[in-house]
Amino acid sequence: MSTLHLSVSDLRKAANLKERIEALEKELTNLLGAAVSAVTTLVNGPAKKKRGMSAAGRARIIAAQKARWAKVHAANGGAKPKRKKRGMSAAGRARIIAAQKARWAKVHAAKGK
């Protein structure tokens, strides 16, 4: 995609044209009133419809998700899937405590000097 390089005078001309167009549109609105929307529809084409989801489509998605969860719960005998509980062995905890006591001993020894 190439970049567009315009001079200052070209930019000023473009801004002036835009202002003139806006002024003419405003004048047209004052002249025609509510009929201007019909004119702009003819000029610009119909407004794009915003896409959405129907209530029936949403209901189908909800039903499918509930069915997926029912299958998961049925596989586990009706209970929620359990996560494995993590823990620390007594030996691991003892090593951490010993290392921490050694670090504090070093700190206190350094303060005493």
Kinemage of the C-alpha trace (Angstrom):
@kinemage 1
@onewidth
@group {chain A} dominant
@subgroup {mainchain}
@vectorlist {calphas} color= white
{ca met a 1} P 0.000 0.000 0.000
{ca ser a 2} L 1.537 3.291 -1.039
{ca thr a 3} L 1.418 6.363 1.150
{ca leu a 4} L -0.135 9.551 -0.132
{ca his a 5} L 2.034 12.662 -0.003
{ca leu a 6} L 0.092 15.909 -0.321
{ca ser a 7} L 1.374 19.424 -0.194
{ca val a 8} L 0.060 21.942 2.301
{ca ser a 9} L -1.894 23.741 -0.425
{ca asp a 10} L -3.525 20.447 -1.509
{ca leu a 11} L -4.515 19.738 2.091
{ca arg a 12} L -5.959 23.231 2.436
{ca lys a 13} L -7.975 22.772 -0.791
{ca ala a 14} L -9.291 19.431 0.498
{ca ala a 15} L -10.296 20.987 3.821
{ca asn a 16} L -12.069 23.855 2.017
{ca leu a 17} L -13.938 21.383 -0.206
{ca lys a 18} L -15.008 19.365 2.824
{ca glu a 19} L -16.288 22.509 4.544
{ca arg a 20} L -18.220 23.493 1.398
{ca ile a 21} L -19.754 20.002 1.173
{ca glu a 22} L -20.803 20.140 4.831
{ca ala a 23} L -22.315 23.603 4.311
{ca leu a 24} L -24.224 22.379 1.257
{ca glu a 25} L -25.491 19.314 3.141
{ca lys a 26} L -26.663 21.572 5.967
{ca glu a 27} L -28.423 23.839 3.468
{ca leu a 28} L -30.048 20.783 1.850
{ca thr a 29} L -31.248 19.576 5.245
{ca asn a 30} L -32.791 22.984 5.975
{ca leu a 31} L -34.436 23.006 2.557
{ca leu a 32} L -35.810 19.464 2.492
{ca gly a 33} L -36.130 18.703 6.192
{ca ala a 34} L -36.807 15.017 6.919
{ca ala a 35} L -36.734 14.109 3.226
{ca val a 36} L -32.964 14.544 3.220
{ca ser a 37} L -32.463 11.068 4.656
{ca ala a 38} L -34.175 9.642 1.576
{ca val a 39} L -31.885 11.695 -0.650
{ca thr a 40} L -28.743 10.573 1.192
{ca thr a 41} L -29.949 6.955 0.967
{ca leu a 42} L -30.223 7.363 -2.790
{ca val a 43} L -26.767 8.935 -2.983
{ca asn a 44} L -24.878 6.794 -0.453
{ca gly a 45} L -26.897 3.580 -0.706
{ca pro a 46} L -28.868 1.959 2.094
{ca ala a 47} L -27.439 2.001 5.597
{ca lys a 48} L -25.669 -1.209 6.535
{ca lys a 49} L -27.699 -3.367 8.863
{ca lys a 50} L -25.986 -4.152 12.124
{ca arg a 51} L -25.513 -7.870 12.467
{ca gly a 52} L -26.801 -9.606 15.525
{ca met a 53} L -27.976 -12.921 16.837
{ca ser a 54} L -31.557 -14.059 16.960
{ca ala a 55} L -33.056 -15.315 20.193
{ca ala a 56} L -33.423 -18.770 18.623
{ca gly a 57} L -29.726 -18.838 17.661
{ca arg a 58} L -28.697 -17.838 21.162
{ca ala a 59} L -30.989 -20.520 22.630
{ca arg a 60} L -29.342 -23.174 20.400
{ca ile a 61} L -25.874 -22.135 21.597
{ca ile a 62} L -26.972 -22.254 25.257
{ca ala a 63} L -28.570 -25.688 24.795
{ca ala a 64} L -25.405 -27.043 23.134
{ca gln a 65} L -23.209 -25.734 25.956
{ca lys a 66} L -25.484 -27.242 28.602
{ca ala a 67} L -25.322 -30.575 26.750
{ca arg a 68} L -21.498 -30.425 26.750
{ca trp a 69} L -21.426 -29.788 30.501
{ca ala a 70} L -23.972 -32.560 31.108
{ca lys a 71} L -21.656 -34.971 29.273
{ca val a 72} L -18.686 -33.886 31.455
{ca his a 73} L -20.720 -34.282 34.654
{ca ala a 74} L -22.092 -37.675 33.547
{ca ala a 75} L -18.550 -38.947 32.963
{ca asn a 76} L -17.685 -38.029 36.563
{ca gly a 77} L -20.770 -39.602 38.094
{ca gly a 78} L -22.617 -36.307 38.441
{ca ala a 79} L -19.831 -34.618 40.401
{ca lys a 80} L -17.685 -31.748 39.295
{ca pro a 81} L -14.265 -32.767 38.007
{ca lys a 82} L -11.808 -32.705 40.915
{ca arg a 83} L -8.412 -31.163 40.660
{ca lys a 84} L -5.426 -32.888 42.171
{ca lys a 85} L -4.494 -31.198 45.427
{ca arg a 86} L -0.938 -30.010 45.467
{ca gly a 87} L 1.157 -30.031 48.574
{ca met a 88} L 4.639 -30.062 49.962
{ca ser a 89} L 6.338 -32.984 51.581
{ca ala a 90} L 7.523 -32.676 55.174
{ca ala a 91} L 11.117 -33.118 54.013
{ca gly a 92} L 10.781 -30.320 51.466
{ca arg a 93} L 9.295 -28.004 54.071
{ca ala a 94} L 12.109 -28.854 56.509
{ca arg a 95} L 14.733 -27.981 53.859
{ca ile a 96} L 13.116 -24.606 53.213
{ca ile a 97} L 12.944 -23.846 56.956
{ca ala a 98} L 16.589 -24.809 57.454
{ca ala a 99} L 17.719 -22.639 54.522
{ca gln a 100} L 15.721 -19.663 55.810
{ca lys a 101} L 17.172 -20.032 59.323
{ca ala a 102} L 20.676 -20.125 57.822
{ca arg a 103} L 19.974 -16.912 55.851
{ca trp a 104} L 18.701 -15.119 58.955
{ca ala a 105} L 21.675 -16.350 60.977
{ca lys a 106} L 23.963 -14.797 58.367
{ca val a 107} L 22.053 -11.503 58.545
{ca his a 108} L 22.219 -11.403 62.360
{ca ala a 109} L 25.919 -12.318 62.319
{ca ala a 110} L 26.630 -9.461 59.905
{ca lys a 111} L 24.756 -6.996 62.176
{ca gly a 112} L 26.717 -8.098 65.238
{ca lys a 113} L 30.075 -7.176 63.661
